[in-house]
Amino acid sequence: MLLAEANVPYSSLYEMEQINPEFPSTDVVVVIGANDVVNPDARDNPTSLIAGMPILEVDRARSVIVLKRGQGRGFSGLENPLFFKDCTHMLYGDAKGSLNQLAQAVQHV
């Protein structure tokens, strides 16, 4: 829905089943404002309240950058173990400002 509001063409998007197999060979994933839909507990923890929920398996990438406004939990109210993995880097702040900051940092590498 948000992508449609941002005028992202549907033809530019991938289905979850198409993109999940790509993450293990992905160098960097940037997650913007998501929580539950990238929570590996849905896949790995059969006792989790979200067990079995389809997720984007971003934790399988080499590096994950998560942009969030704060340290709040998602709709489920659950802690997300992705945010504490060694491959994950948290960048707190406004998404637009954070993306600009990230783009500038990448340009200077």
DABEL-V591370 format. One record per residue. RES is the residue in one small letter. SS is DSSP state (h for helix, s for strand, l for the rest). Layout:
res=RES ss=SS
res=RES ss=SS
This chain:
res=m ss=l
res=l ss=h
res=l ss=h
res=a ss=h
res=e ss=h
res=a ss=l
res=n ss=l
res=v ss=l
res=p ss=l
res=y ss=h
res=s ss=h
res=s ss=h
res=l ss=l
res=y ss=l
res=e ss=l
res=m ss=h
res=e ss=h
res=q ss=h
res=i ss=h
res=n ss=h
res=p ss=h
res=e ss=h
res=f ss=h
res=p ss=h
res=s ss=h
res=t ss=l
res=d ss=l
res=v ss=s
res=v ss=s
res=v ss=s
res=v ss=s
res=i ss=s
res=g ss=l
res=a ss=l
res=n ss=l
res=d ss=h
res=v ss=h
res=v ss=h
res=n ss=l
res=p ss=l
res=d ss=h
res=a ss=h
res=r ss=h
res=d ss=h
res=n ss=l
res=p ss=l
res=t ss=l
res=s ss=l
res=l ss=l
res=i ss=l
res=a ss=l
res=g ss=l
res=m ss=l
res=p ss=l
res=i ss=l
res=l ss=l
res=e ss=l
res=v ss=h
res=d ss=h
res=r ss=h
res=a ss=l
res=r ss=l
res=s ss=s
res=v ss=s
res=i ss=s
res=v ss=s
res=l ss=s
res=k ss=s
res=r ss=l
res=g ss=l
res=q ss=l
res=g ss=l
res=r ss=l
res=g ss=l
res=f ss=l
res=s ss=l
res=g ss=l
res=l ss=l
res=e ss=l
res=n ss=l
res=p ss=h
res=l ss=h
res=f ss=h
res=f ss=h
res=k ss=l
res=d ss=l
res=c ss=l
res=t ss=s
res=h ss=s
res=m ss=s
res=l ss=s
res=y ss=s
res=g ss=l
res=d ss=l
res=a ss=h
res=k ss=h
res=g ss=h
res=s ss=h
res=l ss=h
res=n ss=h
res=q ss=h
res=l ss=h
res=a ss=h
res=q ss=h
res=a ss=h
res=v ss=h
res=q ss=h
res=h ss=l
res=v ss=l
